[in-house]
Amino acid sequence: MLAVYLCEDNPEQLKHYTDVVQRYIMINDYDMQIRLATPSPADLLASLRADPPEYALFFLDIEFPAEKTTGLETAITIRQDLAFAEIVFVTTHSEMALLTFERKVEPMDFIVKDLGREQIDQKLRENIDYGYQRYTSYLGNTENLFTYTIGGRAFNLPMGDVYFVATADTPHKVTVHAATQLIEYPGFLKDIADRYPELYRTDKSFLVNLDNVSGIDETNRRLIFPNGDQTDVATRRFHEVKTLVQKHINRP
């Protein structure tokens, strides 16, 4: 998931930017989430230290008169601490653009507030699109992905986030149970099993990522996952699955 952070010391502008970003994420069903919207760069950095995101998109003002830390200094810290961070400055200080490059911040964009609200909103949406494209491209180059299609649009999910795939109650559909998502889309377990051999078939209705199993209920022949979800294991496969699960759980 791509985490989104907004930092703007004007309360009205912060709320407006947050609303625009949230609506656009929902309309496009992007795998993104606003993690924090704050007027304080100090609070932003504290949040990043307490719970650092793996992938993040930032919308930052540059000047914070009431704060000790500037947006530029905040961006420099973000660059030092996070492996994947896309930074967009939203500010009245267009003269600072060159300095951001000189300081090796390498922002994705520089939105000038003098453009007016309508154009700023459009720029925000464009940067969400571009940031998400860069995120999915980065995943495609660095991670093993689970890919699915809804309404003709392809989506990617890191395989490490997938707990299991199950047949859905709706005919000809499957559900993907992941660390932070539950996704239903048209598909068949057989096709998924052929495409992703790393998913283990424990039952006619389940394909399991054994790396994410947190426990096993031997009495009821069920696998347990970190979020409390459980899957059945066929009787004839239980001994083999149990052996495999124990190896995965005990693996250093």
N, C-alpha and C positions, 0 to 999 in steps of 0.2 A: 504494500500500500504506500502511496505517495502522501506524506504528511504535509499539511499546508500551515504556514505561520504568517500572521499579519501583525505589523508593528507600526502604529501611527498614533501620534499624540493628540490629534484632533478627534474628540469623541464622535462627532457627527460623521466625519469622513471614515473613521474606523468602522463604524456600524454599517455605513453604506457599502464600503469595499467588501466587508464580510458577507453582507447579503448578496451582492453581485456574484462573488466567488461561490458561495454555497448553492445558490440557484443554478449556476452554470454546471457545477459538478453533478447535481441531481439530474438536470435535464439530459446530460450526456452519459449518465450512469458510469462515470469514471471511478476507478479504484483509488479514490482520493478521500481525504478527511481533513477538515480544519481542526488542527490540534490546539491552536492557541491564537487568539486575537487580543492584543494588549497594547496599551499606550506606552509601555516601559521597555526599553531595550534590556535593562537589567533583569526584569522578570522573564523576558524571552530567553536570555542566556542561562538563567537559573533553571528554566524548564528544560532546556536542551541538555544541561548537565545532569539533571535528575532523571530524565527519560529520553536519551538521545535517539532520534529516528534513524532508520537505516537509509531512507530516501526522503528528501524534503524539498519543498518549494517555498521561498520566502518573498513576501511583499514588504519592503522596508522603506520608511521615510529616512532621510539623511540627517536632518537637524532635529534635535530634541532639546530645546532651550532649558527645560527644567531638570534634565538628566545629566549625569556626569559622562555618560557614554554616548557617542554619536552613532548614527546608523552605519556610517562607514567603518568605524571601529568594530561595531557588532558584526558586520559582514566579514571583516578580516578574521575575527575569531571563529565565525561559522566555517570559513574556508579552511582554517587550521584544524578544526575538530571533526568535521564531517567529510566522509568520502564522496558522497553524492549530495550536492546541494545546488539548486538553481536559485539565483537571486535576482529579483526585479526591484529596482528602486522606483518609488513613487514620490516625487518631491517637486518643490518649486525652485530648487537650486540646480538649474540646468548647467550652470558653470562648473558643477562638481563632477560632471560626467567624465572628463579627461582624468581627473584625479583617481576615480575608481579603477580605471585601467592601469594607471601608474602604480597603484598600490596592489596590483595583481589580484584584485577582487573578481575580475572577469564577470560582470553581471550579464544576465541573459538579455535584459532590456532596461531602459531608462525612461520611465513615463513622467512627463512633465505635467504638473497639475494645471498649468495655464491653458492646456488644451480644452478644458471644459468637461463637465460631467459626462456627457454622452460619449465623447471620444475616449475619455479615461476608461469608462466602462468597457468599451470595445477593446481597448488595449489590454485590460485585465483578462477578458475572455480569450483574446489571442494568445496571451502568455500562458494561460491555463492549458490551452490546446498544445502549444509548443513545448511547455514543460512536461506535459504528460507523454507526448511523443518521444521526447528525449529519455524519459524514465523507462518507457516500454522498450525502446531501442537498447538502452543500457542493460536492462534485464535480459533481453534476447542474446546479448553478447557475453553475459557473465553468469547466468543462472540457467538451470534446467527448469523449463517452464511447462505448465499445464495450460493448454490453449482450448478455448471453447468459443462457440459462436451463438449469438442471440440476435435475431432480427437482421441477419446478414452482416453483423459487425463482429469482428474477432476481438477477444479479450485474452489477456495473459495473467497467469497466477503462478508465483514461484512454487515449484513442486514441494519445497520444504514447508509450505504453509498448508498443503493438502493433508487432511486426516484420512478421509475415505470418500469413495464415490458409491452411491446407492441408487437402485431403481426407485423412481418417484411413484407417488400414488397416481399421477396423471400418466396415461398410456404413452409410450414412446418418448418418455422424458427421464432424465436422471438428475440427481441432486449431488452437488459437490459440497461436502462438509469440510470447511477450512478453519484456520485458526481464528479469523475475524469475520468470516463470511459464510453464508449459506446460499448457494446458487442453484437454480433449477433451469435446465435448458433442454432442448430436443436432442436425444441421443440414445445410444444403446451400449450396455456394459461390454458386450463382445467387441465392439469397435474400439472402445476405450482401452480394453485389456490388450488388444493387438497393438495399439499405438503407444501405450505406456507399460512396458513389461515390468517396470519397477513397482507397479501396483500389484499387490498379491490378492488373488481371488480366494477369499475365505469361505464364501457361501455363494449360492446362485444370485444373491441380491447385492453383494458387496465386493468392492475392490479397495484394498487397504494399503496405506503407506505405513509399513511396519516401523519406519524410523520414528513415527509420531505416537506409537502406542505407549501409554504410560503404565498400563497394568493389565492383568488378565484375571477374569472370574472363571475359575476352573469348574466350579459347581454348575454354573449355567452356560458354560462354554461361550463366553463373550469377551471381546476385547474392549478395553477402556481407554479413553483419550483424555488429554489434559483438561478439556472443557466439560467433561462428564458424559459426553456422547459414548454410545456403546454399539458394537456390531456383533452379529452372530457369527459363529464358526461352525461349519458343517461337521458332524460327528466323525466322518471318515478322515477329515483333515485336521482334526483338533491336535493330535500329537505332533504332527509336523509344524503346525502353526505355533504351538506352544514353544517348541524348541527354537524356532526362528525368532519369536518375540523375545525370549530370554536372552538370546545372543545380542539382539539389538538394544535391549534395556541395559545389559551389563557391559556393552561396548564402551571403552573409554572415550 
